[in-house]
């Protein structure tokens, strides 16, 4: 379970870093770091209930990525992050069962 979150957090931060390096987007970098920190806090500090809180944050991120995808009509990076986030949620939900 923690491996799934670790991989997801690494991809989330990598996406924010790429947005900063390619487009100079400080907002992308900061928002990815904040989201990753919140998810990490939920998962690693709050126990089992934190897992559900982290998954709720991921659902919110899907909404954010969906809005960006609708606005830009470009699959990268928002569409890819939607796919990655949904895959992580499915894996996490399966592991909790």
HELIX and SHEET records of a PDB file:
HELIX    1   1 UNK A    2  UNK A   23  1                                  22    
HELIX    2   2 UNK A   26  UNK A   45  1                                  20    
HELIX    3   3 UNK A   47  UNK A   72  1                                  26    
HELIX    4   4 UNK A   75  UNK A   79  3                                   5    
HELIX    5   5 UNK A   80  UNK A   96  1                                  17    
END                                                                             
